[in-house]
Amino acid sequence: MSEASVRFSSSGQLQLMGVLDYRTGPQLRKQGAALIKSSDASSLTLDCSGVVKSSSVGLALLLAFMRDARDAGKSVSVQALPEDMQEIAQVSGLTELLDIH
């Protein structure tokens, strides 16, 4: 079974860790949404430095978390996007949205 987690690692930083796939995605989605909603921070950073491997589910999670943050009136940025997620973003035409250069 794949292991993954999402947590606040510091002020305004939501850290994704482990393998992001169809097995871990639904639980991470629920946990991340709750963390974003409960956060008092006005801006959030989605830190992907702890992601070991990701399918397109990881990218879907990032987009959902970005939407949650914006719906809560928080600015959001993505940090340390792994190469596999960058490649999926490029194929999907999402590099600009995720601010990948």
C-alpha positions as CSV (number, residue, x, y, z in Angstrom):
1,M,0.0,0.0,0.0
2,S,1.2,3.5,-0.8
3,E,1.9,5.9,2.0
4,A,1.5,9.6,1.8
5,S,0.6,12.5,4.0
6,V,-0.3,16.2,4.0
7,R,0.5,18.5,6.9
8,F,1.4,22.0,7.8
9,S,5.2,22.0,8.2
10,S,5.5,25.7,9.1
11,S,3.5,28.9,9.0
12,G,1.4,28.8,5.8
13,Q,3.2,25.8,4.3
14,L,1.2,22.8,3.3
15,Q,3.6,19.9,2.8
16,L,2.8,16.9,0.6
17,M,4.8,13.8,1.2
18,G,5.1,10.2,-0.2
19,V,3.4,8.7,-3.2
20,L,0.5,10.5,-4.7
21,D,-1.7,8.1,-6.6
22,Y,-5.3,6.8,-6.8
23,R,-4.9,5.0,-3.5
24,T,-3.7,8.0,-1.5
25,G,-5.5,10.8,-3.4
26,P,-9.0,10.7,-1.8
27,Q,-7.7,10.8,1.8
28,L,-5.1,13.5,1.0
29,R,-7.9,15.5,-0.6
30,K,-10.0,15.4,2.5
31,Q,-7.1,16.1,4.9
32,G,-5.7,19.0,2.7
33,A,-9.0,20.7,2.4
34,A,-9.6,20.6,6.1
35,L,-6.1,22.0,6.8
36,I,-6.5,24.8,4.3
37,K,-9.9,25.7,5.7
38,S,-8.6,25.8,9.3
39,S,-5.5,27.8,8.5
40,D,-5.3,31.4,9.6
41,A,-2.5,32.2,7.1
42,S,-3.4,34.7,4.4
43,S,-1.0,32.9,1.9
44,L,-0.2,29.3,1.5
45,T,2.7,27.5,-0.1
46,L,2.1,24.0,-1.4
47,D,5.4,22.3,-0.8
48,C,6.0,19.2,-2.9
49,S,9.6,18.5,-1.9
50,G,8.6,15.4,0.0
51,V,6.7,13.8,-2.9
52,V,8.5,10.6,-3.8
53,K,6.4,9.7,-6.9
54,S,3.2,11.1,-8.4
55,S,0.6,10.1,-11.0
56,S,-1.8,12.7,-12.5
57,V,-3.6,12.4,-9.1
58,G,-0.9,14.5,-7.5
59,L,-1.5,17.3,-10.0
60,A,-5.2,17.0,-9.5
61,L,-4.6,17.4,-5.7
62,L,-2.5,20.5,-6.2
63,L,-5.2,22.1,-8.4
64,A,-7.9,21.2,-5.9
65,F,-5.8,22.7,-3.0
66,M,-5.2,25.8,-5.0
67,R,-9.0,26.2,-5.6
68,D,-9.6,25.6,-1.9
69,A,-7.1,28.3,-0.9
70,R,-8.5,30.8,-3.3
71,D,-12.0,30.1,-2.2
72,A,-10.9,30.8,1.3
73,G,-9.4,34.1,0.2
74,K,-5.8,33.0,0.5
75,S,-3.0,33.5,-2.0
76,V,-1.2,30.3,-3.0
77,S,2.0,29.2,-4.6
78,V,3.6,25.9,-5.5
79,Q,7.1,25.0,-4.4
80,A,9.6,22.1,-5.3
81,L,7.4,20.4,-7.9
82,P,9.0,17.0,-8.7
83,E,10.1,16.3,-12.3
84,D,7.3,13.7,-12.9
85,M,4.7,16.3,-11.8
86,Q,6.3,18.9,-14.0
87,E,6.1,16.6,-17.0
88,I,2.4,15.9,-16.4
89,A,1.8,19.6,-16.1
90,Q,3.6,20.3,-19.4
91,V,1.6,17.7,-21.2
92,S,-1.6,19.0,-19.7
93,G,-0.9,22.6,-20.5
94,L,-0.9,23.6,-16.8
95,T,2.7,25.0,-16.5
96,E,1.5,28.6,-16.5
97,L,-1.2,28.0,-13.9
98,L,1.3,26.3,-11.6
99,D,4.0,29.0,-12.4
100,I,6.5,26.5,-13.7
101,H,9.2,27.9,-15.9
